[in-house]
Amino acid sequence: MKSRIRQWRNLLLLLPLSWGGASCQSDQHEHLEQQFYPDGMLQVAATIKSGQLHGLTTWYYPTGRVKSTTSWFHDKRVGIARLYYPNGRLQETTCWVNGQRTGPNQFFDSTGRLEASMTLVRDKLNGPSRRYYRNRMLQEASYYQNGQLRGTVLYDSLGHAQEKQYYDAQSKLIGISAFDNVGRPYPPTLMPLLDVPDTIIWGERYSGSIRFRARPRCSSER
């Protein structure tokens, strides 16, 4: 998913161009500027005000189909930006608030099937994030807090929960639990965490920390 996000952001970052296309009015007023492919087909149309992107910007494929649409307010992205496949189907949607990704983002395959969704606040993952199988069943459900992964549940292709993963405040995996045949999680198996330098020589003072978490005892062991 991260590669898809980078692709989407790279496309949008192409927008602040040095405009050499057709201009309708003086630069001090809101007007439309355009750039064209070598064969004369429209490549991009953008609304400009006082030298800034301000309004709708639309990119096109060489075939004439819409490639992406983005709204701007004084050079900052706002509203819902959309990216499309060459066949015209929706590929991605991204919510922007004052130039930052804030809100739900969705990713689709070329047939229109939802592949993944995530929630961001000020360009950081914050809230639920989900991935789906080709049969549209939930594959993975994660939760992020201020950019850090806090928990994940994995599902099989029939929608049954298989594994729950627990993470600490630094997004390090600290525990895993499986589910029984009616969807109830077993007590988690918590793993020891070791945070030490690569080498410690004799007589050197260790300034790191070591933390251990023990596996909870089963009821039969108590």
N, C-alpha and C positions, 0 to 999 in steps of 0.2 A: 504493500500500500504506500510506503514512503516514497518509492520510485515514482508512483503515479502522482503523488503530491508534488514532487520536484518538477515533473513534466508540466503540470498545470501551472505552477508558479513561474517556471521559465517562460512559458507561453505568454503569461500576463506581463512579465517584465519586459517583453519586447515592445510594449505599447508606447512608452515615452520616446518616440522617434523624433529625429529632426525632420520636420515635415517638408516634403518637396512636391506634394501633390497639388491638386486643384483646390483653390480657396475661394469661398463665396463672398467674404466681407473682410474688413480690416480686422487686425488681430485684437483690438480692444473690445470687440463685441463677440457675442456667442455666434459661432458660425461652423459650418461643416467643412472638413478637409478630407481629401481622399488620396489614396495611393493605388497604383495599378500594377498588375503583372505585365511582363514584356509583351504579351499578346493583347493587351488592352482590357483584360478582365479585371474587375474591381477586386483589390486585395484587402483593403481596410478603409473604413469610413469612421471618422471620429469627430465629435463635437468639441470645439476649442473655444475657450474664453480667456482673454488676457494671457495668451501663451500657455495655458494650462488645459489639461484634459478635464472637461466639465460637461457631463451629459453622457449619452450612450456612445460606446465604441463597438464596432462590429467588424470582425475579421471574417474573410471568406476563403474557401478552398478555390483552386483554379477552375473547378467545375461550376462555380457560382453558388454552391451551397454555403450556408452559414457555418463557420468554424467555431466562433465564440462570440459572446456578447458580455459586455461589462459596463456598468454605470460608474461614473466618476463625479466627484464633487471637489473642485479645486485641487486636482491631481491626486486625490485619495479615492480608492475604490469604496463603493457603497452598494448596498443591496445584494441581490443574488447574481453572481456571475455564472454563466453556463458555457460548457464546452461540448461540442458535438462531434460525432464520428462522420467520416466522409459520406456515409449512407443517410445522414440526416438525423439519426437517433441521438438522444441525449447521452453523453458520456460522463459528465461530472457537473455537480452544482456546488458552489462555494458561497457562503454568506460573508459579507464584508460590512464592517462598521468602522467608519472613520479610518480607513486604510488598513485595518487589521481583520484577520479571519476570526469571526465571532458568530457562533451559531452552528446549526447542523450542516454537514457536508456529506454528499452522497456520490457513489461511484457505480456506474452501470456498465454491463458488457454491450457488445454491438447488437445484441438482440433485444435490449431493453430490460434485461434482468438486473435487479439490484445485487451488486457484488459486495458492497461494504458501505458502512456509514460511520460517522464519527462526529463528535461535538468539540468545538474549540472555543476558547475565550482568550482574546488578545494574542492570537497566533499560537496558543498552547493547547494541547489536548486537555479537555476538562469535562468529564461526564462520560456517558456511555459510548462505547465503540463496538461495532458488530461486523462480522463477516458471515457470508452465506454460501451454502453449497449450490451447485448448479441446479439442484431440484428445488431451490428457494428455501430450504430448511436452514435454520440457524446453525452455523458452524462454530462460531466463537463469540463470546460476549465478554467484553473487558470494561473496566471502569478506571478512568484517569482522574487525578486530582492535581491541578496546577502543573500539568506536563509530566507527572509521575504515574506510572502504572501501579495500581493498588490491588487489583484482583482480576482473574480471568476464569471463565467457565468454558470448557470444551464440550462439544456435542457430537454425536454420531450423525450420519446422514438421515436418520429417522427422527431426529429431534430429541433423543434421549441424552441427558447430561452424563458425561463420562468422567470428567476430572475438574476439580476446582483448584486453582493456584492462588497462593497468598504471597503478597509482596510487602516489603518494608517501605519506609519513607523515601528510600533511594532507588526504588524499583528493583531491588534484589529479591529473587525468589527465596522465600523462607519456609514454605510449606506446601504440601500437595495432599489432597484428599480425593478419594474415589466416591462413587455413588452406588447405592444398592439398586435392586431391580425395580423399585417403586420411586426412584428419584431422590432418595434421602442421602445426604453426604455422610460418609464415615468420618470419625474423628481424624483430623489432619495429622500427617506425619511431618513433624517439624524438623528441619535440617540444621546442623551446626553451621554457624557462620564464622569464618576465620579471616581476619583482616590484619595482615602482618606484612612487613617489608620482605623483599625477595631474599635477602640474607641478613643474618645478625651474627656478628663476630663476637668472640669471647671477650667479655668485659664491656661490651657496648650496651648502653642503656636503651631499652625498647620504649619508644614513645607512642606506639600504636595501641590498639585495643583488641581484645579477643572476647567474643560473645558466643555462648552456646544456648541452644534451645533444645530441651529434651522432648522425646516423643511421649505424648500422654499415655498412661497405662490403660489398657482395655479393662472392661468391667470384670473379666475373669481373672485379671492379675491383682485386683485390689483385695 
